[in-house]
Structure formats: C-alpha cells, structure tokens
C-alpha cells in the first residue's frame, strides 16, 4: 500500500514518542513494508510567513529542512504522526511543520498521500486528554483534498521517560497496526 512516513514530534530522545515510533517501525519492518522515520527535533523548520508563493509553485521560498520533508510526505501513501500532548494541543514544532504543508492544498494531483494516522502519548490517565489535539489535526486533514484521518490512537499515562515501554498491550496494538497497514 505504498510508503509510510512516520514523524515523531517528541523532543525527548528515547522518550515515549520514540518508543511508539520504534514499535511502528518494527511492525513495518517485520511485514516487509516500506517506511521511514523522521524525528522533528533533528530538523530545522522555520514558521510559515504567509507569502503563499508555495500555493503557486508547490515549494516554499525558504530553504530549510521542510523542503525535503514536504517531498517525502507527498511521496508517501501514509503519514503517521507520533506526538505528545502539550497543553491539550500539538507541540509547537509539529504545528509549524503542519503550517508549512501549504503546498498540499493546491496540488492534489501531485501527491501520493491518502491516509493520516495520529498516535498520541499523554501524561494523564484519561485518553480524552488527546481529544482537542485530534480535533486540531482533523482541521488540517479536512482542508487538504484527497487525504483522510484514518485513526487517532492515544496511549495514556506516559509522563516519565519509559512509561510507554511498560505498556505492552498498547505497544502490541501499535506494532500490529503497522503490520496490517
């Protein structure tokens, strides 16, 4: 079903988001499927300036890591965003990345991207904590022609580094999700 791009928006190296991304990657690898993992913390991505040149050219006027990342996202069938909840919302760098995906709006025929998945880690025990974040992402997906939010899945009680790794049932779900895509 095409290539999958996994983007981890976790700032903590080897944190809970990275654990989830690792289980996704293992599922794709074991199923022999094509995937790539990108860690936003390693990328230099500036904010959108609203010039809208990208809407005409399909490319941002700023030459940073988002140029390559946009092309990789456009060339993937599936985009999986792995993110922590920050104050009931997306972390800043993920929001900046989403804002820079403007070229996807006007160029519906020039992308492979069809499916978006959201995997959230949150400190609270209540998975409803991720609901505002999911709705924020749904707003992005709803305005981009040809893509759909296929699933939003939350792993709760992930505050300290290593909390996700102790949630075997949740990680097994993530692994199997990747294998079955």
Rosetta blueprint (number, residue, H / E / L):
1 X L
2 X L
3 X L
4 X E
5 X E
6 X E
7 X E
8 X E
9 X L
10 X L
11 X L
12 X L
13 X L
14 X L
15 X L
16 X H
17 X H
18 X H
19 X H
20 X H
21 X H
22 X H
23 X H
24 X H
25 X H
26 X H
27 X H
28 X H
29 X H
30 X H
31 X L
32 X L
33 X L
34 X L
35 X E
36 X E
37 X E
38 X E
39 X E
40 X H
41 X H
42 X H
43 X L
44 X L
45 X L
46 X L
47 X L
48 X L
49 X L
50 X L
51 X L
52 X L
53 X H
54 X H
55 X H
56 X H
57 X H
58 X L
59 X L
60 X L
61 X L
62 X L
63 X L
64 X L
65 X H
66 X H
67 X H
68 X H
69 X H
70 X H
71 X H
72 X H
73 X H
74 X H
75 X L
76 X L
77 X L
78 X E
79 X E
80 X E
81 X E
82 X E
83 X E
84 X E
85 X L
86 X E
87 X L
88 X L
89 X E
90 X L
91 X L
92 X H
93 X H
94 X H
95 X H
96 X H
97 X H
98 X H
99 X H
100 X H
101 X H
102 X H
103 X H
104 X H
105 X H
106 X H
107 X L
108 X H
109 X H
110 X H
111 X L
112 X L
113 X L
114 X L
115 X E
116 X E
117 X E
118 X E
119 X E
120 X E
121 X E
122 X L
123 X L
124 X L
125 X L
126 X L
127 X H
128 X H
129 X H
130 X H
131 X H
132 X H
133 X H
134 X H
135 X H
136 X H
137 X H
138 X H
139 X H
140 X H
141 X H
142 X H
143 X H
144 X L
145 X L
146 X L
147 X L
148 X E
149 X E
150 X E
151 X E
152 X E
153 X E
154 X E
155 X E
156 X L
157 X L
158 X L
159 X L
160 X L
161 X L
162 X L
163 X L
164 X H
165 X H
166 X H
167 X L
168 X H
169 X H
170 X H
171 X H
172 X H
173 X H
174 X H
175 X H
176 X H
177 X H
178 X H
179 X H
180 X H
181 X L
